[in-house]
């Protein structure tokens, strides 16, 4: 029968700890409750002398909290709060139900912080890698207004909306990435194994090689003789590029470039407009001030170039210029967004206007993703034809000349 270590609070409010022997964790919890303790943490004791603890540490280091886990956590949190379950008991239940080890540890830490007198926002704020700024800001607003369940309901809408957009874009990119990887592998195999065999045959004849064959041989010689320089240069370039992209200037340059791409730029812009409209509407409905709303959106929009424009818009709003005017003067904001915000300001129902904008751009994103998928097929077909044509000319043109020479 396994042993379970526990930390609990006794009837005097003092923290106690110990071990119990039980078949399951649920049975261990029942035993602890029967002793008059309120368990805060229950873990199965790992036997010493085995490799289990080492493997557990490896698994913990590799564990992450996926968006699906965060959505499920938020839904369960909301449901139990609406049912009137106390926050500590709620967290205990969530800790036992959660399968993700990282999230389980975070829930345990949140419960301990709340027992120490911290607010829910304060406890969650210690885990920024799990809870994004938007999540934390809405929890803070919910606690201040006493409407945490309603805030969680809106949070679920935002998270699911974000997850859907990312999933659609990721699905559209899977096929071209696989095809490009296959083309790269085929190009490398033909260049390093096929071309040299034919080139040695052609070199014995002393005939002049056509340009495609010369290019292929040059590439082969570069890979064969200078592979260490190519690998070292590639690694150095990747390291420097990653370091640059971690800077504010690097992220800004990267996102500006993305927005200028022919097919991906409009898709990313529409996704950003949808995210802006939906988050703005929900934050305003949650009672968060406009300036704080703009600051939250700036940190969660997912594009450094658009975030920079948000910062400029926020500065102009502080000067008393309203919202639609600064938005109209900023880059990347479409006329529809600006006009709907202006109408909402005039009529006093900016939330409804932005919800309609979000619905519109959700449809636009879906159409753009479908159009991207439809356009990628012909582009990849042209790329495949170019690779096949290049190697066909590199091999068969000299063979044709060799045939004429023999005749």
C-alpha positions as a Markdown table, in Angstrom:
| # | Residue | x | y | z |
|---|---|---|---|---|
| 1 | Unk | 0.0 | 0.0 | 0.0 |
| 2 | Unk | 1.6 | 3.4 | -1.0 |
| 3 | Unk | 2.3 | 6.2 | 1.4 |
| 4 | Unk | 1.1 | 9.7 | 0.9 |
| 5 | Unk | 2.7 | 12.8 | 2.3 |
| 6 | Unk | 0.4 | 15.7 | 3.2 |
| 7 | Unk | 0.3 | 19.2 | 4.4 |
| 8 | Unk | -2.8 | 20.4 | 6.1 |
| 9 | Unk | -4.4 | 22.9 | 8.5 |
| 10 | Unk | -5.7 | 21.7 | 11.9 |
| 11 | Unk | -8.7 | 23.0 | 13.8 |
| 12 | Unk | -6.5 | 25.7 | 15.4 |
| 13 | Unk | -5.4 | 27.0 | 12.0 |
| 14 | Unk | -1.9 | 25.7 | 12.4 |
| 15 | Unk | 0.0 | 24.0 | 9.5 |
| 16 | Unk | 0.7 | 20.4 | 10.1 |
| 17 | Unk | 2.3 | 17.7 | 7.9 |
| 18 | Unk | 2.7 | 13.9 | 8.0 |
| 19 | Unk | 2.2 | 10.7 | 6.0 |
| 20 | Unk | -0.7 | 8.3 | 5.7 |
| 21 | Unk | -1.0 | 4.9 | 4.1 |
| 22 | Unk | -3.9 | 4.5 | 1.6 |
| 23 | Unk | -4.7 | 2.7 | -1.6 |
| 24 | Unk | -5.5 | 5.9 | -3.5 |
| 25 | Unk | -5.1 | 9.7 | -3.1 |
| 26 | Unk | -8.9 | 10.1 | -2.6 |
| 27 | Unk | -8.7 | 7.6 | 0.3 |
| 28 | Unk | -5.7 | 9.4 | 1.7 |
| 29 | Unk | -7.7 | 12.7 | 1.6 |
| 30 | Unk | -10.6 | 11.0 | 3.4 |
| 31 | Unk | -8.3 | 9.8 | 6.1 |
| 32 | Unk | -6.8 | 13.2 | 6.6 |
| 33 | Unk | -10.3 | 14.8 | 6.8 |
| 34 | Unk | -11.4 | 12.2 | 9.3 |
| 35 | Unk | -8.5 | 13.5 | 11.6 |
| 36 | Unk | -10.0 | 17.0 | 11.5 |
| 37 | Unk | -7.4 | 18.4 | 9.1 |
| 38 | Unk | -8.1 | 20.4 | 6.0 |
| 39 | Unk | -5.5 | 19.1 | 3.4 |
| 40 | Unk | -3.7 | 21.6 | 1.3 |
| 41 | Unk | -1.3 | 19.3 | -0.4 |
| 42 | Unk | -1.2 | 15.5 | -0.9 |
| 43 | Unk | 1.6 | 13.8 | -2.8 |
| 44 | Unk | 2.5 | 10.2 | -3.2 |
| 45 | Unk | 5.8 | 9.4 | -1.5 |
| 46 | Unk | 8.5 | 8.1 | -4.0 |
| 47 | Unk | 10.5 | 5.2 | -2.8 |
| 48 | Unk | 14.2 | 5.9 | -2.3 |
| 49 | Unk | 16.8 | 3.9 | -4.2 |
| 50 | Unk | 14.9 | 3.8 | -7.4 |
| 51 | Unk | 15.1 | 5.9 | -10.5 |
| 52 | Unk | 11.6 | 7.2 | -10.1 |
| 53 | Unk | 12.6 | 10.6 | -8.6 |
| 54 | Unk | 15.1 | 11.3 | -11.4 |
| 55 | Unk | 12.6 | 10.5 | -14.1 |
| 56 | Unk | 10.0 | 12.6 | -12.3 |
| 57 | Unk | 12.4 | 15.5 | -12.3 |
| 58 | Unk | 13.0 | 15.1 | -16.0 |
| 59 | Unk | 9.2 | 14.9 | -16.7 |
| 60 | Unk | 8.6 | 18.0 | -14.6 |
| 61 | Unk | 11.2 | 20.0 | -16.4 |
| 62 | Unk | 9.7 | 19.0 | -19.8 |
| 63 | Unk | 6.1 | 19.6 | -18.7 |
| 64 | Unk | 4.2 | 22.6 | -20.1 |
| 65 | Unk | 0.7 | 24.0 | -19.7 |
| 66 | Unk | -1.1 | 23.8 | -23.0 |
| 67 | Unk | -3.9 | 26.2 | -24.0 |
| 68 | Unk | -6.4 | 23.3 | -23.7 |
| 69 | Unk | -5.3 | 22.7 | -20.1 |
| 70 | Unk | -5.7 | 26.4 | -19.2 |
| 71 | Unk | -9.2 | 26.5 | -20.8 |
| 72 | Unk | -10.3 | 23.4 | -18.9 |
| 73 | Unk | -8.9 | 24.9 | -15.6 |
| 74 | Unk | -10.7 | 28.1 | -16.2 |
| 75 | Unk | -14.0 | 26.4 | -17.0 |
| 76 | Unk | -13.8 | 24.2 | -13.9 |
| 77 | Unk | -12.8 | 27.2 | -11.8 |
| 78 | Unk | -15.8 | 29.2 | -13.1 |
| 79 | Unk | -18.3 | 26.3 | -12.6 |
| 80 | Unk | -17.3 | 25.6 | -9.0 |
| 81 | Unk | -17.3 | 29.4 | -8.1 |
| 82 | Unk | -20.8 | 29.7 | -9.6 |
| 83 | Unk | -21.8 | 26.6 | -7.4 |
| 84 | Unk | -20.6 | 28.5 | -4.3 |
| 85 | Unk | -17.6 | 26.3 | -3.5 |
| 86 | Unk | -15.0 | 28.1 | -1.4 |
| 87 | Unk | -11.8 | 29.1 | -3.0 |
| 88 | Unk | -9.6 | 26.8 | -1.0 |
| 89 | Unk | -11.8 | 23.8 | -1.5 |
| 90 | Unk | -12.1 | 24.7 | -5.2 |
| 91 | Unk | -8.3 | 24.7 | -5.6 |
| 92 | Unk | -8.0 | 21.4 | -3.8 |
| 93 | Unk | -10.4 | 19.8 | -6.2 |
| 94 | Unk | -8.7 | 21.3 | -9.2 |
| 95 | Unk | -5.3 | 20.1 | -7.9 |
| 96 | Unk | -6.6 | 16.6 | -7.8 |
| 97 | Unk | -8.4 | 16.7 | -11.1 |
| 98 | Unk | -5.6 | 18.3 | -13.1 |
| 99 | Unk | -3.4 | 15.9 | -15.1 |
| 100 | Unk | -0.8 | 18.4 | -16.1 |
| 101 | Unk | 2.0 | 18.3 | -13.5 |
| 102 | Unk | 3.1 | 21.9 | -14.0 |
| 103 | Unk | -0.4 | 23.2 | -13.6 |
| 104 | Unk | -0.9 | 21.0 | -10.6 |
| 105 | Unk | 2.1 | 22.5 | -8.9 |
| 106 | Unk | 0.9 | 26.0 | -9.8 |
| 107 | Unk | -2.5 | 25.4 | -8.3 |
| 108 | Unk | -0.9 | 24.1 | -5.1 |
| 109 | Unk | 1.3 | 27.2 | -4.9 |
| 110 | Unk | -1.8 | 29.5 | -5.5 |
| 111 | Unk | -3.7 | 27.7 | -2.7 |
| 112 | Unk | -0.8 | 28.1 | -0.2 |
| 113 | Unk | -0.5 | 31.8 | -1.1 |
| 114 | Unk | -4.2 | 32.4 | -0.6 |
| 115 | Unk | -4.0 | 30.7 | 2.8 |
| 116 | Unk | -1.2 | 33.1 | 3.7 |
| 117 | Unk | -3.6 | 36.0 | 3.0 |
| 118 | Unk | -2.9 | 36.7 | -0.7 |
| 119 | Unk | -5.6 | 37.6 | -3.2 |
| 120 | Unk | -6.3 | 35.4 | -6.1 |
| 121 | Unk | -4.8 | 37.9 | -8.4 |
| 122 | Unk | -1.7 | 38.2 | -6.2 |
| 123 | Unk | -1.3 | 34.5 | -6.1 |
| 124 | Unk | -1.7 | 34.0 | -9.9 |
| 125 | Unk | 0.6 | 37.0 | -10.6 |
| 126 | Unk | 3.6 | 34.9 | -9.3 |
| 127 | Unk | 3.2 | 32.6 | -12.3 |
| 128 | Unk | 3.3 | 34.8 | -15.4 |
| 129 | Unk | 4.5 | 31.9 | -17.6 |
| 130 | Unk | 1.1 | 30.2 | -17.0 |
| 131 | Unk | -1.3 | 33.2 | -16.8 |
| 132 | Unk | -0.8 | 35.9 | -19.4 |
| 133 | Unk | -1.2 | 39.6 | -18.6 |
| 134 | Unk | -4.7 | 39.7 | -20.0 |
| 135 | Unk | -5.8 | 36.8 | -17.8 |
| 136 | Unk | -4.3 | 38.5 | -14.7 |
| 137 | Unk | -5.8 | 41.9 | -15.5 |
| 138 | Unk | -9.3 | 40.4 | -15.8 |
| 139 | Unk | -8.9 | 38.4 | -12.6 |
| 140 | Unk | -7.8 | 41.6 | -10.9 |
| 141 | Unk | -10.9 | 43.5 | -12.3 |
| 142 | Unk | -13.2 | 40.7 | -11.2 |
| 143 | Unk | -11.9 | 40.7 | -7.7 |
| 144 | Unk | -12.2 | 44.4 | -7.4 |
| 145 | Unk | -15.8 | 44.4 | -8.7 |
| 146 | Unk | -16.8 | 41.1 | -7.0 |
| 147 | Unk | -17.7 | 39.5 | -10.4 |
| 148 | Unk | -15.0 | 36.8 | -10.7 |
| 149 | Unk | -17.4 | 34.1 | -12.2 |
| 150 | Unk | -18.6 | 36.6 | -14.9 |
| 151 | Unk | -15.0 | 37.6 | -15.6 |
| 152 | Unk | -14.0 | 33.9 | -16.0 |
| 153 | Unk | -16.9 | 33.4 | -18.4 |
| 154 | Unk | -15.5 | 36.2 | -20.6 |
| 155 | Unk | -12.0 | 34.9 | -20.2 |
| 156 | Unk | -13.1 | 31.5 | -21.6 |
| 157 | Unk | -14.5 | 33.3 | -24.6 |
| 158 | Unk | -11.2 | 35.1 | -25.2 |
| 159 | Unk | -9.0 | 32.1 | -24.7 |
| 160 | Unk | -11.1 | 29.8 | -26.9 |
| 161 | Unk | -11.3 | 32.6 | -29.6 |
| 162 | Unk | -7.5 | 32.9 | -29.5 |
| 163 | Unk | -7.0 | 29.2 | -29.6 |
| 164 | Unk | -9.3 | 28.8 | -32.6 |
| 165 | Unk | -7.4 | 31.5 | -34.7 |
| 166 | Unk | -4.0 | 30.0 | -33.9 |
| 167 | Unk | -5.3 | 26.5 | -34.7 |
| 168 | Unk | -6.7 | 27.6 | -38.0 |
| 169 | Unk | -3.4 | 29.3 | -39.0 |
| 170 | Unk | -1.3 | 26.4 | -37.8 |
| 171 | Unk | -3.5 | 23.9 | -39.7 |
| 172 | Unk | -3.1 | 25.9 | -42.9 |
| 173 | Unk | 0.7 | 26.0 | -42.5 |
| 174 | Unk | 1.2 | 22.3 | -41.8 |
| 175 | Unk | 0.9 | 21.1 | -45.4 |
| 176 | Unk | 3.3 | 23.7 | -47.0 |
| 177 | Unk | 5.9 | 23.1 | -44.2 |
| 178 | Unk | 5.9 | 19.3 | -44.9 |
| 179 | Unk | 6.2 | 19.8 | -48.6 |
| 180 | Unk | 9.0 | 22.3 | -48.2 |
| 181 | Unk | 10.9 | 19.9 | -45.9 |
| 182 | Unk | 10.5 | 17.1 | -48.4 |
| 183 | Unk | 11.7 | 19.4 | -51.2 |
| 184 | Unk | 14.8 | 20.4 | -49.1 |
| 185 | Unk | 15.6 | 16.7 | -48.4 |
| 186 | Unk | 15.2 | 15.7 | -52.0 |
| 187 | Unk | 17.4 | 18.7 | -53.2 |
| 188 | Unk | 20.1 | 17.7 | -50.8 |
| 189 | Unk | 20.1 | 14.0 | -51.7 |
| 190 | Unk | 20.2 | 14.7 | -55.5 |
| 191 | Unk | 22.9 | 17.3 | -55.0 |
| 192 | Unk | 25.2 | 15.2 | -52.9 |
| 193 | Unk | 24.6 | 11.7 | -54.3 |
| 194 | Unk | 23.2 | 11.8 | -57.8 |
| 195 | Unk | 24.9 | 14.8 | -59.5 |
| 196 | Unk | 28.5 | 13.9 | -58.6 |
| 197 | Unk | 28.2 | 10.4 | -60.3 |
| 198 | Unk | 27.0 | 11.9 | -63.5 |
| 199 | Unk | 29.5 | 14.8 | -63.3 |
| 200 | Unk | 32.4 | 12.4 | -63.1 |
| 201 | Unk | 31.2 | 10.7 | -66.3 |
| 202 | Unk | 30.9 | 14.0 | -68.1 |
| 203 | Unk | 34.3 | 15.2 | -66.9 |
| 204 | Unk | 36.0 | 12.1 | -68.5 |
| 205 | Unk | 34.7 | 13.2 | -71.9 |
| 206 | Unk | 36.2 | 16.7 | -71.6 |
| 207 | Unk | 33.0 | 18.2 | -72.9 |
| 208 | Unk | 31.9 | 21.7 | -71.8 |
| 209 | Unk | 29.1 | 21.4 | -69.2 |
| 210 | Unk | 25.9 | 23.4 | -69.4 |
| 211 | Unk | 25.2 | 26.1 | -66.9 |
| 212 | Unk | 22.7 | 24.1 | -64.7 |
| 213 | Unk | 25.3 | 21.3 | -64.3 |
| 214 | Unk | 28.0 | 23.8 | -63.4 |
| 215 | Unk | 25.7 | 25.4 | -60.8 |
| 216 | Unk | 24.9 | 22.0 | -59.3 |
| 217 | Unk | 28.6 | 21.0 | -59.2 |
| 218 | Unk | 29.5 | 24.3 | -57.6 |
| 219 | Unk | 26.9 | 23.7 | -54.9 |
| 220 | Unk | 28.1 | 20.1 | -54.4 |
| 221 | Unk | 31.7 | 21.3 | -54.1 |
| 222 | Unk | 30.7 | 23.9 | -51.6 |
| 223 | Unk | 28.9 | 21.4 | -49.4 |
| 224 | Unk | 31.7 | 18.7 | -49.7 |
| 225 | Unk | 34.7 | 21.0 | -49.1 |
| 226 | Unk | 33.3 | 23.7 | -46.9 |
| 227 | Unk | 30.6 | 21.9 | -44.9 |
| 228 | Unk | 32.1 | 23.0 | -41.6 |
| 229 | Unk | 32.1 | 26.6 | -42.6 |
| 230 | Unk | 28.5 | 26.3 | -43.8 |
| 231 | Unk | 27.4 | 24.6 | -40.6 |
| 232 | Unk | 29.3 | 27.0 | -38.4 |
| 233 | Unk | 28.0 | 30.0 | -40.3 |
| 234 | Unk | 24.5 | 28.8 | -40.1 |
| 235 | Unk | 24.7 | 28.2 | -36.3 |
| 236 | Unk | 26.3 | 31.6 | -35.8 |
| 237 | Unk | 23.6 | 33.2 | -37.9 |
| 238 | Unk | 20.8 | 31.5 | -36.0 |
| 239 | Unk | 22.3 | 32.5 | -32.6 |
| 240 | Unk | 22.8 | 36.1 | -33.7 |
| 241 | Unk | 19.3 | 36.2 | -35.2 |
| 242 | Unk | 17.6 | 34.8 | -32.1 |
| 243 | Unk | 19.5 | 37.2 | -29.9 |
| 244 | Unk | 18.4 | 40.1 | -32.2 |
| 245 | Unk | 14.8 | 39.0 | -32.2 |
| 246 | Unk | 14.7 | 39.0 | -28.4 |
| 247 | Unk | 15.3 | 42.8 | -28.5 |
| 248 | Unk | 12.5 | 45.3 | -29.0 |
| 249 | Unk | 14.0 | 46.5 | -32.3 |
| 250 | Unk | 14.3 | 42.9 | -33.6 |
| 251 | Unk | 10.8 | 42.0 | -32.8 |
| 252 | Unk | 9.5 | 45.2 | -34.3 |
| 253 | Unk | 11.5 | 44.6 | -37.6 |
| 254 | Unk | 10.3 | 41.0 | -37.7 |
| 255 | Unk | 6.7 | 41.8 | -37.3 |
| 256 | Unk | 6.8 | 44.7 | -39.8 |
| 257 | Unk | 8.2 | 42.3 | -42.3 |
| 258 | Unk | 5.5 | 39.8 | -41.5 |
| 259 | Unk | 2.8 | 42.4 | -42.1 |
| 260 | Unk | 4.3 | 43.2 | -45.5 |
| 261 | Unk | 4.3 | 39.6 | -46.8 |
| 262 | Unk | 1.9 | 39.1 | -49.8 |
| 263 | Unk | -0.2 | 36.3 | -48.4 |
| 264 | Unk | 0.5 | 36.2 | -44.7 |
| 265 | Unk | 0.5 | 40.0 | -44.0 |
| 266 | Unk | -3.3 | 40.5 | -44.6 |
| 267 | Unk | -4.1 | 37.4 | -42.6 |
| 268 | Unk | -2.0 | 38.5 | -39.7 |
| 269 | Unk | -3.5 | 42.0 | -39.8 |
| 270 | Unk | -7.1 | 40.6 | -39.9 |
| 271 | Unk | -6.3 | 38.3 | -37.0 |
| 272 | Unk | -4.9 | 41.3 | -35.0 |
| 273 | Unk | -8.0 | 43.4 | -35.7 |
| 274 | Unk | -10.2 | 40.5 | -34.5 |
| 275 | Unk | -8.2 | 40.1 | -31.4 |
| 276 | Unk | -8.2 | 43.9 | -30.7 |
| 277 | Unk | -12.0 | 44.2 | -31.2 |
| 278 | Unk | -13.0 | 41.1 | -29.1 |
| 279 | Unk | -10.6 | 41.9 | -26.2 |
| 280 | Unk | -11.5 | 45.6 | -26.2 |
| 281 | Unk | -15.2 | 44.8 | -26.0 |
| 282 | Unk | -14.8 | 42.3 | -23.2 |
| 283 | Unk | -12.5 | 44.4 | -21.1 |
| 284 | Unk | -14.9 | 47.4 | -21.4 |
| 285 | Unk | -17.8 | 45.2 | -20.4 |
| 286 | Unk | -15.7 | 44.0 | -17.4 |
| 287 | Unk | -15.4 | 47.6 | -16.2 |
| 288 | Unk | -11.7 | 48.0 | -16.9 |
| 289 | Unk | -10.7 | 51.7 | -17.7 |
| 290 | Unk | -9.9 | 52.6 | -21.3 |
| 291 | Unk | -6.3 | 53.4 | -20.6 |
| 292 | Unk | -5.7 | 50.1 | -18.8 |
| 293 | Unk | -7.6 | 48.3 | -21.6 |
| 294 | Unk | -5.3 | 49.8 | -24.2 |
| 295 | Unk | -2.2 | 48.9 | -22.1 |
| 296 | Unk | -3.4 | 45.3 | -21.8 |
| 297 | Unk | -4.2 | 45.0 | -25.5 |
| 298 | Unk | -0.8 | 46.4 | -26.3 |
| 299 | Unk | 0.9 | 43.6 | -24.4 |
| 300 | Unk | -1.4 | 40.8 | -25.8 |
| 301 | Unk | -1.9 | 41.8 | -29.4 |
| 302 | Unk | 0.9 | 39.4 | -30.5 |
| 303 | Unk | 2.6 | 41.8 | -32.9 |
| 304 | Unk | 5.3 | 44.3 | -31.9 |
| 305 | Unk | 4.6 | 46.7 | -34.8 |
| 306 | Unk | 0.9 | 47.0 | -33.9 |
| 307 | Unk | 1.8 | 47.2 | -30.2 |
| 308 | Unk | 4.0 | 50.2 | -31.0 |
| 309 | Unk | 1.0 | 51.9 | -32.7 |
| 310 | Unk | -1.1 | 51.1 | -29.6 |
| 311 | Unk | 1.3 | 52.8 | -27.4 |
| 312 | Unk | 1.1 | 55.9 | -29.6 |
| 313 | Unk | -2.7 | 55.7 | -29.6 |
| 314 | Unk | -2.7 | 55.5 | -25.8 |
| 315 | Unk | -0.5 | 58.6 | -25.5 |
| 316 | Unk | -3.0 | 60.6 | -27.7 |
| 317 | Unk | -5.9 | 59.3 | -25.7 |
| 318 | Unk | -4.3 | 60.6 | -22.5 |
| 319 | Unk | -4.2 | 64.0 | -24.2 |
| 320 | Unk | -8.0 | 63.8 | -24.6 |
| 321 | Unk | -8.3 | 63.1 | -28.3 |
| 322 | Unk | -10.8 | 60.3 | -27.9 |
| 323 | Unk | -10.3 | 56.8 | -29.4 |
| 324 | Unk | -11.3 | 56.8 | -33.0 |
| 325 | Unk | -9.1 | 59.8 | -33.9 |
| 326 | Unk | -5.8 | 58.3 | -32.7 |
| 327 | Unk | -6.8 | 55.0 | -34.2 |
| 328 | Unk | -7.4 | 56.6 | -37.6 |
| 329 | Unk | -4.0 | 58.2 | -37.6 |
| 330 | Unk | -2.2 | 55.0 | -36.6 |
| 331 | Unk | -0.9 | 52.3 | -39.0 |
| 332 | Unk | -2.4 | 48.9 | -39.6 |
| 333 | Unk | -5.9 | 49.8 | -38.4 |
| 334 | Unk | -8.5 | 49.3 | -41.1 |
| 335 | Unk | -11.1 | 51.9 | -41.9 |
| 336 | Unk | -13.9 | 49.5 | -40.7 |
| 337 | Unk | -12.4 | 49.4 | -37.2 |
| 338 | Unk | -11.9 | 53.1 | -37.1 |
| 339 | Unk | -15.4 | 53.9 | -38.3 |
| 340 | Unk | -17.1 | 51.4 | -36.0 |
| 341 | Unk | -15.2 | 52.8 | -33.0 |
| 342 | Unk | -16.3 | 56.3 | -34.0 |
| 343 | Unk | -19.9 | 55.2 | -34.3 |
| 344 | Unk | -19.7 | 53.5 | -30.9 |
| 345 | Unk | -18.2 | 56.6 | -29.3 |
| 346 | Unk | -21.0 | 58.8 | -30.7 |
| 347 | Unk | -23.8 | 56.4 | -29.7 |
| 348 | Unk | -22.3 | 55.2 | -26.4 |
| 349 | Unk | -22.4 | 51.5 | -27.3 |
| 350 | Unk | -18.8 | 51.0 | -28.3 |
| 351 | Unk | -18.9 | 47.4 | -26.9 |
| 352 | Unk | -21.6 | 46.3 | -29.3 |
| 353 | Unk | -19.8 | 47.9 | -32.2 |
| 354 | Unk | -16.6 | 46.2 | -31.4 |
| 355 | Unk | -18.4 | 42.8 | -31.0 |
| 356 | Unk | -19.7 | 43.2 | -34.5 |
| 357 | Unk | -16.2 | 44.1 | -35.7 |
| 358 | Unk | -14.8 | 41.0 | -34.0 |
| 359 | Unk | -17.5 | 38.8 | -35.7 |
| 360 | Unk | -16.7 | 40.3 | -39.1 |
| 361 | Unk | -13.0 | 39.8 | -38.8 |
| 362 | Unk | -13.4 | 36.3 | -37.5 |
| 363 | Unk | -15.2 | 35.5 | -40.8 |
| 364 | Unk | -12.4 | 37.4 | -42.7 |
| 365 | Unk | -9.7 | 35.3 | -41.0 |
| 366 | Unk | -11.6 | 32.1 | -41.9 |
| 367 | Unk | -11.8 | 33.3 | -45.6 |
| 368 | Unk | -8.1 | 34.4 | -45.5 |
| 369 | Unk | -7.0 | 31.0 | -44.1 |
| 370 | Unk | -9.0 | 29.2 | -46.8 |
| 371 | Unk | -7.5 | 31.5 | -49.5 |
| 372 | Unk | -4.0 | 30.9 | -48.2 |
| 373 | Unk | -4.5 | 27.2 | -48.3 |
| 374 | Unk | -5.9 | 27.5 | -51.9 |
| 375 | Unk | -3.0 | 29.7 | -53.0 |
| 376 | Unk | -0.2 | 27.6 | -51.4 |
| 377 | Unk | -1.0 | 24.6 | -53.6 |
| 378 | Unk | -0.1 | 26.2 | -56.9 |
| 379 | Unk | 2.9 | 28.0 | -55.4 |
| 380 | Unk | 4.3 | 24.7 | -54.1 |
| 381 | Unk | 3.6 | 23.0 | -57.4 |
| 382 | Unk | 5.7 | 25.7 | -59.2 |
| 383 | Unk | 8.5 | 25.3 | -56.6 |
| 384 | Unk | 8.4 | 21.5 | -57.1 |
| 385 | Unk | 8.5 | 22.0 | -60.9 |
| 386 | Unk | 11.5 | 24.4 | -60.6 |
| 387 | Unk | 13.5 | 21.9 | -58.5 |
| 388 | Unk | 12.7 | 18.9 | -60.8 |
| 389 | Unk | 13.4 | 21.1 | -63.9 |
| 390 | Unk | 16.7 | 22.2 | -62.5 |
| 391 | Unk | 18.0 | 18.7 | -61.8 |
| 392 | Unk | 16.6 | 17.4 | -65.1 |
| 393 | Unk | 18.5 | 20.1 | -67.0 |
| 394 | Unk | 21.6 | 19.5 | -64.9 |
| 395 | Unk | 21.6 | 15.8 | -65.7 |
| 396 | Unk | 20.0 | 15.4 | -69.1 |
| 397 | Unk | 21.5 | 18.4 | -71.0 |
| 398 | Unk | 25.0 | 17.1 | -70.8 |
| 399 | Unk | 23.7 | 13.6 | -71.6 |
| 400 | Unk | 22.1 | 15.0 | -74.7 |
| 401 | Unk | 25.4 | 16.6 | -75.7 |
| 402 | Unk | 27.2 | 13.4 | -75.0 |
| 403 | Unk | 24.8 | 11.5 | -77.3 |
| 404 | Unk | 25.4 | 13.9 | -80.1 |
| 405 | Unk | 29.1 | 13.6 | -79.6 |
| 406 | Unk | 29.0 | 9.8 | -79.9 |
| 407 | Unk | 26.8 | 10.0 | -83.0 |
